[in-house]
Amino acid sequence: MPGQLLARGVCRHLRALGFVTVEELVPGPGLRVDVMALGMKGEIWVVECKSSRVDFISDQKWQGYLEWADRFFWAVDADFPTEILPEGTGLILADRFGAEVVRMGPESRLAGARRKAVTQKFARHAASRLQALRDPGVPLLPE
């Protein structure tokens, strides 16, 4: 899937910036972020990967992700028409091998209680994925 390849490149780049990442995390009902990143100082970034204009236009829930992150970014490939992306959002150019932050998403710091809840979701999601890799017979816990 093209979006998953973009996510891989994004995760590699964020790792180089000192972030750890998880993919397809459910922060709240009806939402599933492509990439959530957790920085060394507890900062939380959400990155939505869009592989085409149609993929972007069909996503009507992206604004719901803003309340779950300190910064929000779109990740697209070099052929994506970036002029259709909303103002006031971050931009990452990516491919399956890596990425580059072209425009930093504006900061909107999470409240302490929300940050704690998101960080716990992140940790449980990551631990559940790791356990499933180490023991494929164990089902993932519901999110």
VOTI-526749 format. One record per residue: chain; x, y, z of N, C-alpha, C in turn. Coordinates in nm, 2 decimals, padded with zeros to 4 digits. Atoms other than C-alpha are relative to their C-alpha. Example, Ala and Ser with C-alpha at 12.3 -4.5 7.8 and 13.67 -1.06 7.14 Angstrom:
! VOTI-526749
+--------+--------+--------+--------+--------+--------+--------+--------+--------+--------+
! lumlum !     nX !     nY !     nZ !    caX !    caY !    caZ !     cX !     cY !     cZ !
+--------+--------+--------+--------+--------+--------+--------+--------+--------+--------+
!      A !  00.09 ! -00.12 !  00.00 !  01.23 ! -00.45 !  00.78 !  00.09 !  00.12 !  00.00 !
!      A ! -00.09 ! -00.11 !  00.00 !  01.37 ! -00.11 !  00.71 ! -00.08 !  00.11 !  00.08 !
+--------+--------+--------+--------+--------+--------+--------+--------+--------+--------+
***
This chain:
! VOTI-526749
+--------+--------+--------+--------+--------+--------+--------+--------+--------+--------+
! lumlum !     nX !     nY !     nZ !    caX !    caY !    caZ !     cX !     cY !     cZ !
+--------+--------+--------+--------+--------+--------+--------+--------+--------+--------+
!      A !  00.08 ! -00.12 !  00.00 !  00.00 !  00.00 !  00.00 !  00.09 !  00.13 !  00.00 !
!      A ! -00.08 ! -00.12 !  00.01 !  00.14 !  00.34 ! -00.10 !  00.01 !  00.08 !  00.14 !
!      A !  00.00 ! -00.08 ! -00.12 !  00.04 !  00.51 !  00.23 !  00.09 ! -00.07 !  00.11 !
!      A ! -00.09 !  00.07 ! -00.09 !  00.22 !  00.24 !  00.43 !  00.14 !  00.02 ! -00.03 !
!      A ! -00.13 ! -00.03 !  00.03 !  00.53 !  00.30 !  00.24 !  00.05 !  00.14 !  00.04 !
!      A ! -00.03 ! -00.14 ! -00.05 !  00.51 !  00.67 !  00.31 !  00.02 !  00.00 !  00.15 !
!      A ! -00.01 !  00.00 ! -00.15 !  00.46 !  00.59 !  00.68 !  00.13 ! -00.06 !  00.04 !
!      A ! -00.13 !  00.05 ! -00.03 !  00.77 !  00.38 !  00.68 !  00.11 !  00.10 ! -00.01 !
!      A ! -00.10 ! -00.10 !  00.02 !  00.98 !  00.66 !  00.54 ! -00.01 !  00.11 !  00.11 !
!      A !  00.03 ! -00.09 ! -00.11 !  00.82 !  00.90 !  00.79 !  00.06 ! -00.05 !  00.13 !
!      A ! -00.05 !  00.06 ! -00.13 !  00.90 !  00.67 !  01.08 !  00.15 !  00.00 !  00.01 !
!      A ! -00.15 !  00.00 !  00.01 !  01.26 !  00.64 !  00.97 !  00.05 !  00.14 !  00.03 !
!      A ! -00.05 ! -00.14 ! -00.02 !  01.30 !  01.02 !  00.96 ! -00.02 !  00.04 !  00.14 !
!      A !  00.03 ! -00.04 ! -00.14 !  01.13 !  01.08 !  01.29 !  00.09 ! -00.07 !  00.10 !
!      A ! -00.09 !  00.07 ! -00.09 !  01.35 !  00.82 !  01.45 !  00.14 !  00.07 !  00.00 !
!      A ! -00.12 ! -00.08 !  00.01 !  01.65 !  01.02 !  01.32 ! -00.01 !  00.13 !  00.08 !
!      A !  00.02 ! -00.12 ! -00.08 !  01.50 !  01.32 !  01.50 ! -00.02 ! -00.03 !  00.15 !
!      A !  00.01 !  00.04 ! -00.14 !  01.48 !  01.13 !  01.83 ! -00.14 ! -00.04 !  00.04 !
!      A !  00.14 !  00.05 ! -00.03 !  01.11 !  01.02 !  01.81 ! -00.01 ! -00.15 ! -00.01 !
!      A !  00.04 !  00.14 !  00.02 !  00.97 !  00.68 !  01.86 ! -00.14 !  00.01 ! -00.06 !
!      A !  00.13 ! -00.01 !  00.07 !  00.66 !  00.60 !  01.65 ! -00.08 ! -00.13 !  00.01 !
!      A !  00.09 !  00.11 !  00.02 !  00.36 !  00.37 !  01.62 ! -00.09 !  00.04 ! -00.12 !
!      A !  00.09 ! -00.02 !  00.11 !  00.13 !  00.33 !  01.32 ! -00.14 ! -00.05 !  00.03 !
!      A !  00.15 !  00.04 ! -00.01 ! -00.25 !  00.30 !  01.30 ! -00.04 !  00.00 !  00.15 !
!      A !  00.05 ! -00.02 ! -00.14 ! -00.32 !  00.42 !  01.66 ! -00.13 !  00.06 !  00.00 !
!      A !  00.14 ! -00.05 ! -00.01 ! -00.68 !  00.48 !  01.76 !  00.00 !  00.09 !  00.13 !
!      A !  00.00 ! -00.09 ! -00.11 ! -00.67 !  00.79 !  01.98 ! -00.14 !  00.02 !  00.07 !
!      A !  00.13 ! -00.01 ! -00.05 ! -01.05 !  00.81 !  02.01 ! -00.10 ! -00.07 ! -00.09 !
!      A !  00.10 !  00.07 !  00.08 ! -01.37 !  00.67 !  01.87 ! -00.01 !  00.06 ! -00.14 !
!      A !  00.01 ! -00.04 !  00.14 ! -01.39 !  00.68 !  01.49 !  00.13 !  00.06 ! -00.06 !
!      A ! -00.12 ! -00.06 !  00.05 ! -01.03 !  00.79 !  01.45 !  00.11 ! -00.11 !  00.00 !
!      A ! -00.12 !  00.08 !  00.01 ! -00.71 !  00.61 !  01.34 !  00.11 !  00.07 ! -00.07 !
!      A ! -00.10 ! -00.08 !  00.06 ! -00.40 !  00.81 !  01.29 !  00.10 ! -00.10 ! -00.07 !
!      A ! -00.10 !  00.08 !  00.07 ! -00.14 !  00.68 !  01.04 !  00.13 ! -00.02 !  00.08 !
!      A ! -00.12 !  00.00 ! -00.08 !  00.16 !  00.77 !  01.25 ! -00.01 !  00.09 !  00.12 !
!      A ! -00.01 ! -00.09 ! -00.11 !  00.19 !  00.90 !  01.60 !  00.14 ! -00.02 !  00.05 !
!      A ! -00.14 !  00.00 ! -00.04 !  00.53 !  01.00 !  01.73 !  00.01 !  00.06 !  00.14 !
!      A ! -00.02 ! -00.04 ! -00.13 !  00.65 !  01.05 !  02.08 !  00.15 !  00.05 !  00.01 !
!      A ! -00.14 ! -00.06 ! -00.01 !  00.96 !  01.28 !  02.14 !  00.06 ! -00.03 !  00.14 !
!      A ! -00.07 !  00.02 ! -00.12 !  01.22 !  01.27 !  02.41 ! -00.05 !  00.08 !  00.11 !
!      A !  00.05 ! -00.09 ! -00.11 !  01.06 !  01.56 !  02.60 ! -00.15 ! -00.02 !  00.01 !
!      A !  00.14 !  00.03 ! -00.01 !  00.71 !  01.40 !  02.57 ! -00.09 !  00.07 ! -00.10 !
!      A !  00.08 ! -00.06 !  00.11 !  00.60 !  01.59 !  02.26 ! -00.07 ! -00.10 ! -00.09 !
!      A !  00.07 !  00.10 !  00.08 !  00.34 !  01.42 !  02.05 ! -00.04 !  00.06 ! -00.13 !
!      A !  00.03 ! -00.04 !  00.14 !  00.31 !  01.45 !  01.67 ! -00.09 ! -00.10 ! -00.06 !
!      A !  00.09 !  00.08 !  00.09 !  00.04 !  01.31 !  01.44 !  00.04 !  00.03 ! -00.14 !
!      A ! -00.03 ! -00.01 !  00.14 !  00.13 !  01.24 !  01.08 ! -00.11 ! -00.08 ! -00.08 !
!      A !  00.09 !  00.07 !  00.09 ! -00.14 !  01.16 !  00.82 !  00.07 ! -00.02 ! -00.14 !
!      A ! -00.06 !  00.03 !  00.12 !  00.00 !  00.99 !  00.51 ! -00.10 ! -00.01 ! -00.11 !
!      A !  00.09 ! -00.01 !  00.11 ! -00.17 !  01.07 !  00.18 !  00.07 ! -00.03 ! -00.13 !
!      A ! -00.07 !  00.05 !  00.11 ! -00.08 !  00.88 ! -00.13 ! -00.05 !  00.06 ! -00.13 !
!      A !  00.06 ! -00.06 !  00.12 ! -00.30 !  01.07 ! -00.38 ! -00.10 !  00.11 !  00.04 !
!      A !  00.10 ! -00.10 ! -00.01 ! -00.54 !  01.36 ! -00.43 ! -00.13 ! -00.06 !  00.05 !
!      A !  00.12 !  00.07 ! -00.04 ! -00.83 !  01.12 ! -00.40 !  00.00 ! -00.05 !  00.14 !
!      A ! -00.02 !  00.04 ! -00.14 ! -00.69 !  00.98 ! -00.07 ! -00.02 !  00.11 !  00.09 !
!      A !  00.02 ! -00.12 ! -00.08 ! -00.68 !  01.33 !  00.07 ! -00.14 !  00.05 !  00.00 !
!      A !  00.14 ! -00.05 !  00.01 ! -01.02 !  01.44 ! -00.05 ! -00.10 ! -00.09 !  00.07 !
!      A !  00.10 !  00.09 ! -00.07 ! -01.19 !  01.13 !  00.09 !  00.02 !  00.00 !  00.15 !
!      A ! -00.02 !  00.00 ! -00.14 ! -01.05 !  01.19 !  00.44 ! -00.06 !  00.13 !  00.06 !
!      A !  00.07 ! -00.11 ! -00.06 ! -01.30 !  01.41 !  00.62 !  00.02 !  00.01 !  00.15 !
!      A ! -00.01 !  00.00 ! -00.14 ! -01.19 !  01.33 !  00.97 !  00.13 !  00.05 !  00.06 !
!      A ! -00.13 ! -00.04 ! -00.04 ! -00.84 !  01.48 !  00.98 !  00.00 !  00.10 !  00.11 !
!      A !  00.00 ! -00.11 ! -00.10 ! -00.94 !  01.78 !  01.19 ! -00.03 ! -00.06 !  00.14 !
!      A !  00.02 !  00.07 ! -00.13 ! -01.04 !  01.53 !  01.47 !  00.13 ! -00.04 !  00.06 !
!      A ! -00.13 !  00.04 ! -00.05 ! -00.67 !  01.44 !  01.50 !  00.07 !  00.11 !  00.07 !
!      A ! -00.07 ! -00.11 ! -00.05 ! -00.57 !  01.79 !  01.60 !  00.00 !  00.01 !  00.15 !
!      A !  00.01 !  00.00 ! -00.15 ! -00.69 !  01.75 !  01.96 !  00.08 ! -00.11 !  00.07 !
!      A ! -00.08 !  00.11 ! -00.06 ! -00.46 !  01.45 !  02.01 !  00.15 !  00.02 ! -00.02 !
!      A ! -00.14 ! -00.01 !  00.03 ! -00.13 !  01.60 !  01.92 !  00.05 !  00.15 !  00.03 !
!      A ! -00.06 ! -00.14 ! -00.02 !  00.11 !  01.90 !  01.99 !  00.02 !  00.06 ! -00.14 !
!      A ! -00.02 ! -00.05 !  00.14 !  00.18 !  01.92 !  01.61 ! -00.06 ! -00.10 ! -00.09 !
!      A !  00.06 !  00.09 !  00.11 !  00.00 !  01.78 !  01.30 !  00.07 !  00.02 ! -00.13 !
!      A ! -00.07 ! -00.01 !  00.13 !  00.16 !  01.70 !  00.97 ! -00.07 ! -00.09 ! -00.10 !
!      A !  00.03 !  00.08 !  00.11 !  00.07 !  01.57 !  00.63 !  00.13 ! -00.06 ! -00.06 !
!      A ! -00.11 !  00.06 !  00.07 !  00.31 !  01.32 !  00.47 ! -00.04 ! -00.04 ! -00.14 !
!      A !  00.04 !  00.03 !  00.14 !  00.30 !  01.30 !  00.09 !  00.13 ! -00.02 ! -00.08 !
!      A ! -00.12 !  00.01 !  00.08 !  00.53 !  01.21 ! -00.19 !  00.03 !  00.12 ! -00.09 !
!      A ! -00.04 ! -00.12 !  00.08 !  00.71 !  01.45 ! -00.43 ! -00.10 !  00.03 ! -00.11 !
!      A !  00.09 ! -00.03 !  00.10 !  00.43 !  01.42 ! -00.69 ! -00.14 !  00.05 !  00.05 !
!      A !  00.12 ! -00.04 ! -00.05 !  00.15 !  01.51 ! -00.46 ! -00.02 !  00.16 ! -00.02 !
!      A !  00.02 ! -00.14 !  00.02 ! -00.02 !  01.85 ! -00.53 ! -00.02 !  00.07 !  00.14 !
!      A !  00.00 ! -00.05 ! -00.13 !  00.07 !  02.01 ! -00.20 ! -00.08 !  00.13 !  00.02 !
!      A !  00.08 ! -00.12 ! -00.02 ! -00.13 !  02.33 ! -00.27 ! -00.14 ! -00.03 !  00.05 !
!      A !  00.14 !  00.03 ! -00.05 ! -00.45 !  02.15 ! -00.18 !  00.00 ! -00.03 !  00.15 !
!      A ! -00.01 !  00.03 ! -00.15 ! -00.33 !  02.08 !  00.18 ! -00.04 !  00.13 !  00.07 !
!      A !  00.05 ! -00.12 ! -00.08 ! -00.49 !  02.31 !  00.44 !  00.12 !  00.08 !  00.06 !
!      A ! -00.09 ! -00.09 ! -00.06 ! -00.30 !  02.61 !  00.56 !  00.01 ! -00.03 !  00.15 !
!      A ! -00.01 !  00.02 ! -00.15 ! -00.17 !  02.59 !  00.92 !  00.03 ! -00.14 !  00.04 !
!      A ! -00.04 !  00.14 ! -00.03 ! -00.06 !  02.23 !  00.90 !  00.14 ! -00.03 ! -00.05 !
!      A ! -00.14 !  00.03 !  00.03 !  00.28 !  02.07 !  00.88 !  00.01 ! -00.08 ! -00.13 !
!      A ! -00.02 !  00.07 !  00.13 !  00.42 !  01.91 !  00.56 !  00.13 ! -00.08 !  00.01 !
!      A ! -00.12 !  00.09 !  00.01 !  00.66 !  01.61 !  00.53 !  00.00 ! -00.06 ! -00.14 !
!      A ! -00.01 !  00.07 !  00.13 !  00.78 !  01.49 !  00.19 !  00.07 ! -00.13 !  00.03 !
!      A ! -00.05 !  00.13 ! -00.04 !  00.84 !  01.12 !  00.21 !  00.00 ! -00.10 ! -00.12 !
!      A !  00.00 !  00.12 !  00.08 !  00.91 !  00.80 !  00.02 !  00.02 ! -00.12 !  00.09 !
!      A ! -00.02 !  00.12 ! -00.09 !  00.96 !  00.45 !  00.14 !  00.13 ! -00.01 !  00.07 !
!      A ! -00.13 !  00.01 ! -00.06 !  01.32 !  00.51 !  00.23 !  00.02 !  00.11 !  00.11 !
!      A ! -00.03 ! -00.11 ! -00.10 !  01.30 !  00.84 !  00.43 ! -00.10 !  00.11 ! -00.03 !
!      A !  00.09 ! -00.12 !  00.01 !  01.14 !  01.18 !  00.46 !  00.08 !  00.13 !  00.04 !
!      A ! -00.05 ! -00.13 ! -00.04 !  01.20 !  01.55 !  00.52 ! -00.11 !  00.09 !  00.04 !
!      A !  00.09 ! -00.10 ! -00.04 !  01.01 !  01.80 !  00.72 !  00.02 !  00.13 ! -00.08 !
!      A !  00.00 ! -00.12 !  00.09 !  00.93 !  02.08 !  00.47 ! -00.06 !  00.12 !  00.07 !
!      A !  00.07 ! -00.10 ! -00.07 !  00.70 !  02.28 !  00.69 ! -00.04 ! -00.05 !  00.14 !
!      A !  00.03 !  00.05 ! -00.14 !  00.68 !  02.25 !  01.07 ! -00.15 !  00.03 !  00.03 !
!      A !  00.14 ! -00.03 ! -00.04 !  00.32 !  02.21 !  01.19 !  00.00 !  00.09 !  00.12 !
!      A !  00.00 ! -00.09 ! -00.11 !  00.22 !  02.48 !  01.43 ! -00.02 ! -00.07 !  00.13 !
!      A !  00.01 !  00.07 ! -00.13 !  00.24 !  02.39 !  01.80 ! -00.13 !  00.04 !  00.07 !
!      A !  00.11 ! -00.02 ! -00.08 ! -00.07 !  02.35 !  02.00 !  00.01 ! -00.10 !  00.12 !
!      A ! -00.03 !  00.09 ! -00.11 !  00.03 !  02.20 !  02.33 ! -00.12 ! -00.06 !  00.07 !
!      A !  00.11 !  00.08 ! -00.06 ! -00.19 !  01.93 !  02.48 ! -00.01 !  00.04 !  00.15 !
!      A !  00.01 ! -00.02 ! -00.15 ! -00.33 !  01.98 !  02.83 !  00.06 ! -00.12 !  00.06 !
!      A ! -00.06 !  00.10 ! -00.07 ! -00.17 !  01.77 !  03.09 ! -00.07 ! -00.13 !  00.01 !
!      A !  00.08 !  00.12 ! -00.01 ! -00.45 !  01.52 !  03.14 ! -00.01 ! -00.07 ! -00.14 !
!      A !  00.01 !  00.06 !  00.13 ! -00.49 !  01.47 !  02.76 !  00.14 ! -00.06 ! -00.04 !
!      A ! -00.13 !  00.06 !  00.03 ! -00.11 !  01.42 !  02.72 !  00.02 ! -00.13 !  00.07 !
!      A ! -00.02 !  00.12 ! -00.07 ! -00.11 !  01.16 !  02.99 ! -00.08 ! -00.12 ! -00.06 !
!      A !  00.08 !  00.10 !  00.06 ! -00.40 !  00.97 !  02.83 !  00.06 ! -00.04 ! -00.14 !
!      A ! -00.05 !  00.03 !  00.13 ! -00.24 !  00.99 !  02.48 !  00.13 ! -00.08 !  00.02 !
!      A ! -00.13 !  00.08 ! -00.03 !  00.10 !  00.87 !  02.62 ! -00.03 ! -00.14 !  00.04 !
!      A !  00.04 !  00.13 ! -00.04 ! -00.07 !  00.58 !  02.79 ! -00.05 ! -00.09 ! -00.11 !
!      A !  00.05 !  00.07 !  00.12 ! -00.25 !  00.48 !  02.47 !  00.11 ! -00.04 ! -00.09 !
!      A ! -00.12 !  00.02 !  00.08 !  00.08 !  00.51 !  02.28 !  00.07 ! -00.12 !  00.06 !
!      A ! -00.08 !  00.11 ! -00.06 !  00.26 !  00.28 !  02.53 ! -00.08 ! -00.13 ! -00.01 !
!      A !  00.07 !  00.13 !  00.01 ! -00.02 !  00.02 !  02.54 !  00.00 ! -00.05 ! -00.14 !
!      A !  00.01 !  00.04 !  00.14 ! -00.05 !  00.02 !  02.16 !  00.14 ! -00.06 ! -00.04 !
!      A ! -00.13 !  00.04 !  00.04 !  00.33 ! -00.02 !  02.12 !  00.03 ! -00.14 !  00.07 !
!      A ! -00.02 !  00.12 ! -00.07 !  00.35 ! -00.29 !  02.39 ! -00.08 ! -00.12 ! -00.05 !
!      A !  00.09 !  00.10 !  00.06 !  00.06 ! -00.48 !  02.24 !  00.05 ! -00.05 ! -00.13 !
!      A ! -00.06 !  00.04 !  00.13 !  00.22 ! -00.48 !  01.90 !  00.12 ! -00.08 !  00.02 !
!      A ! -00.12 !  00.07 ! -00.03 !  00.55 ! -00.59 !  02.04 ! -00.03 ! -00.15 !  00.05 !
!      A !  00.03 !  00.13 ! -00.05 !  00.39 ! -00.88 !  02.23 ! -00.06 ! -00.09 ! -00.12 !
!      A !  00.05 !  00.08 !  00.11 !  00.20 ! -00.99 !  01.91 !  00.11 ! -00.05 ! -00.09 !
!      A ! -00.11 !  00.05 !  00.08 !  00.53 ! -01.00 !  01.72 !  00.08 ! -00.11 !  00.07 !
!      A ! -00.08 !  00.11 ! -00.07 !  00.70 ! -01.21 !  01.99 ! -00.08 ! -00.12 !  00.02 !
!      A !  00.09 !  00.12 ! -00.02 !  00.40 ! -01.44 !  02.04 ! -00.12 !  00.02 ! -00.09 !
!      A !  00.11 ! -00.02 !  00.09 !  00.18 ! -01.44 !  01.73 ! -00.13 ! -00.06 !  00.04 !
!      A !  00.12 !  00.06 ! -00.04 ! -00.08 ! -01.66 !  01.90 ! -00.09 !  00.09 !  00.09 !
!      A !  00.07 ! -00.09 ! -00.09 ! -00.18 ! -01.38 !  02.14 ! -00.07 !  00.11 ! -00.07 !
!      A !  00.08 ! -00.11 !  00.07 ! -00.46 ! -01.16 !  02.01 !  00.03 !  00.14 !  00.05 !
!      A ! -00.02 ! -00.13 ! -00.04 ! -00.42 ! -00.79 !  02.02 ! -00.11 !  00.04 !  00.09 !
!      A !  00.11 ! -00.05 ! -00.08 ! -00.61 ! -00.61 !  02.29 ! -00.08 !  00.10 ! -00.07 !
!      A !  00.07 ! -00.10 !  00.06 ! -00.89 ! -00.39 !  02.19 !  00.05 !  00.14 !  00.04 !
!      A ! -00.05 ! -00.13 ! -00.03 ! -00.80 ! -00.02 !  02.17 ! -00.11 !  00.09 !  00.05 !
+--------+--------+--------+--------+--------+--------+--------+--------+--------+--------+
***
